[in-house]
Structure formats: structure tokens, C-alpha cells
């Protein structure tokens, strides 16, 4: 583990970037898994997988655009087979809560014979500062097709800390960690907290799914992202995930970061204006 590289797929993404930075800070050999890396990795081109896996000790698996997308489990299963055949036995999978496709991918990993760890995560806090909702916040109104459903938003820094531990410590092998924040918030409450932290009068508006999809199209968001978000808001955000878990505590021995901490820190960077 100290001489062979750790492959981090999605090294430019919200979790992968943080994991890559942490591994480098610990002076561990790490290999970025992305289209722009050398060697390159592309989920849509399996001929790139062998070079990315060659000589690696472990891999963090983050599927783009999301593990809940149709066809994702099959791609992930094919990658897992490549990894195990290449001698890469330690695999850490980024998964999602309450998503059928994600659970199928988890089962494939568990059956693979690899030394696996699964990180089943709730909605990322950073979706408000690094993701699709940022433009709406900057515009002053966040309009979403969701009501009073509570979500235990999780900080991607917590996810990265758990992932690094799972990639480097044997005690996490065979563990499924369900990662959430410490309390439930509705999307309206989350926007209100961001407003207070940034000092801006933000407004939350509940809209129909059709209006939401039209707004995403007007923002020129990719079709695959529009379909994924519509799926989440129409099916997954039905209350099935409205509970907090102890995954971060079990994995790291500490409590997860609260949304208010995230909001204050993000606001201090000026990302939301104000």
C-alpha cells in the first residue's frame, strides 16, 4: 500500500478531488482516474481501464454521471472484474441511499471476491456550492420540485475522510457505511441556512417536475443530468431517506459535520456572494 498507487476514479469530482488531495498530503502514491489523466480513464471506453489499473493497490470507484443512472451497475461490474483480474483487490465504492441501481452495484461488488467497502451517501452539501444549484443561489431563488421531505445532507469532506481510511486501513474491509449528516433539513431549510450564512435574502420555491426540467434545459444542463435529477426528485425524495445514521461515527470515531458549519465555511469563501 505504500509503494503501489491508489487509483481514484472521478479525480476531478466532488469526492474524488478531495480523496486525491488527502492521499497526496499523506505522501501516498495516487493515480488520478479521469479522461485528462495520463494514463486516461474513461467509463465509456473500457480499453482505457487496464492501463489505469495496472500495478494499482486499490481503487476508489465513483461512477459518472451517477451510480443511479440506468446501465451504471453493469459498467461498474465490468470494471470490478477488470480490477480483480488485474490484482487490485481493495475496492471502495461510492454509492447512494434508496437508489435501486446503486444497490445493484453494491451487490455486484459484494459478490466479486474483492476486499470491498461501500460508502452509501445521502445528498452532498456541496451540491449547493459546487454543483447544479449554485447558479440558482446566485440568482436569489432556488426552485425545486420538493416539499417538506427531510434530508440528512452529508459533507463531502466527511466522505473523503472515510474513503481514505477505507483505502488505507484493513479494518474497513467488508463494511457498508451509510454516511449522512447529523440532522434532517428540508431543502427550504437548507436554503434558509445558506441565506443566513451568506447574508443574502434567498428564496425557496416549490415547482412542478415539468417546470424543473424546463429550467434545467434553459440552463443548458446535460440531458443525462436532467434525467438523473428528475429521477431523484420524483422517486427517491419520498421520505425513504429521512433518517440520520452513524456511519461517519463508526468509520472515523467522530461526529459528521453539521450543515451550519458547511454553510458558514462556504460563505466565508465568497462563493455565494453577499
N, C-alpha and C positions, 0 to 999 in steps of 0.2 A: 504493500500500500504506500510505501514511502518512495519507491523508485518507479512504479508504473503509473501512467497518467489516469486520472479520473475524467471520463467523458461527461460533459454537461450539455445535454440537448436543450435547445431553446436558450442558448447562452446570451442572447440579446433581449430576452423576455423579462417579465417582472420578477419571476423567481430565479430563473437561470442566471441572470446577470448578478444577482446578489450571491448566489451559491459560488459562482466562478470567482467573484471578488474575495469571498471568505477563504476559499481554498488557496488562492494565491497569497493572501495575507498570512496564512499558516505555512507558506513556502512548500506546499504540496504540489506535485506535478499535476496540471489540469489541462484538458483539451476542450476547446470550445466546439460545440456541435451546432453549426449554422451554415447557411448557404455561402456566406462570405468568408468562412474559416478555411484554413489550409492544414489538413485536408477538409474539403467541404462536406457538409451533411445536408441531405435534402430528403424529407419524408416522402416526396413524390418520386424519388429516383433511388431505388434500392441498390443500384450499383455503387452508390456513394457510401453505403453503410460499412462495408468491410474495412475500408481504409480508416474510417473514423473509429472503429472498434479495435483495430489492430494494436495489440500489446497493452490494451487498457486493463486496469484492475477492477474498475467499477463504472457504472453509468447511472446518471440521473435522467429519467425518461419524462419529458414534457412534450405532449403532442400538440402540434399546431394544425388548425387554429384552436381546437379544444377537444378534449377526450370525449365529450358528449356528442360530437358530430357523428352522423352515420358513416360507417366504414372505419372509424378510428380503431375499434378493438382489433380488427383484422390486420391493420397496418402495425399496430403495437405488438400483436402476437408474432408477426413475421420478424419484426426487429428483435424481439426477445429470443427467438430461435437462432437468429444470426449471432446474437451476443453470447448465448450459452455455447454454441458451436465454436465460437472464437476463443473460448476460455474466460469470458467475462462473466463471472458468477454473481457478483453483488450488484443487484439492480434495485433502484429506488424509483417508484412510480408516483407521479403527481396525478391524483385522482380528484373526483368531485362528489359531493354529497347528493344523494337522492337522484342520481342520473343513471338510467338503465345501461347506456353504452359504457359508462365508466365502470360500473360494477362487472360487466362482462370482461373488460380489460383486466380488472383486478383478479378475477377468477383464472384468466389465462396465465397471468404471472404466477399465481399461487400453484398452478399445476406444472410449471415449467421446469422445476428442479433447481432453479436459481436460489441464491441466498437473497430473499426479497424483503423489502419494506415498502409499505403502502402509506402514502400521505393523502388522506381523503379530506379535502378542504372545503370550507364554506367560501362565500363571496369575498374577494380581496378588497381590503380597504383602499388599496392603491388604484382601483378602478376609477376612483373619483379624482385622482391627481395625475395618473399616468395613462389612463385608459379612455374609453369611449365617452365617459360622462364629463370629462374636463371642459370641453367646448361649451356644453350647456351651463356648467357652473360659471364660466367666464361670461356667458351671456345673461346670467342672473336668474334663469328659470330652468329647472330640471323637470321635464315632463316624462313620466314613465307609466306603463300600464300595470301598476301595482298599488294595492291599498295598504291595509294595516297589518300585513304579514311581517312578523319579526324575523330578522336575520342576524346571526352572530358573526358579523364581519370579522375576518381574520387578517392580521398584518402579514404581508409577505416577508418581512424581516423575521418573523417567528417561523414561517415556513422554511426559509433559508437556513435558519439555525438548526431546525430539526433535520433537514435534508443533509446538511454537512455532518451532523452527528451520525446519521444512518449510513452515510457513505464511508465513514472512517472508524466506527465503533461496532464491535461484534454484537453487543447486547441488543441492538435494534433488529437483528435478523429475525424474520418471521413475525414482525409486529405490524399491525394495522393501526395507525394513529389517525384519529378523526380530529382535525385541527379547526378550532373556532376561536373567536374572541371570548371575553369573559361575560358578555351580556348581549341581550337581544335589542336590536334597534329596527324600527321601520325605516324605509327609505326616506320618508318625510323627516323623521327624527335625525337621521344621519345628515341630511342636507341642512337642517337647522343648526346642528353642531358645527358644521363647516362654516356656516354663516357667522356664528358667534366667534369662532376662532379667527376667521379672516377679516371680521369687521365689515362684512358686506351684507346687504339685505337680499338674501337669496329666497326664492320662492319655489315650492314644490307643487306640481300639478299632476293629478291623475288623469290619464288619457286612455283611449282605446288602443288595442293592439294594432289595429289598422293605421291609426294616426301615428303611432310609434314607428311602425315600419316605413311609413311615408317620410317621416322626419329623418330617419337613418338614410333613406335613399337620397334625400335632398342634401344630406351631409356628405354624399358620395362614399358612404361606408361600403366595404366589400359585401357582396351578396351572401357569402358564407357567414360573415359576422352578423348580418341582419337576421339570417335564418336561425343562427345559434341563440341570439338574444331573444328573439320571439319565442323560441322553444323554452328558454329559461323562465321568461315572464308568464307564459301561458300554462306551463305544466309544472315546472319544478318549484316555483314560488307559490305553493298552495298550502304552506304551513308544515309540510313534511320535515323541514329542516329547522323548525323554530324551537331549537333547544341547544344549549351550550354543552360542550364536552370537556373532558380533562386531558385531551391528547397532548397539548403543549406541556402541561404539568408532568405527565407521565414520561415524556421523552426528554425534557430538559431540567426537570426539578424546579421549575419556576412558573409563575402565572403568565398567561398571554397578555400582550399589550392591549390596553383599552382604546376604543375608538377616539376618545377625547385626547389621549396622548398623541395618537396619529394626526388628528386634526390640527393640534397646536404646532407640532413639529413641521407639518407640511405647510401650514400658513406662514410659518417663520421664514420659509424659503422664498415666499412671494409668488408661488405657483398659481394661487387663486386671485392675485391682485389684492386690492384693499389697502 
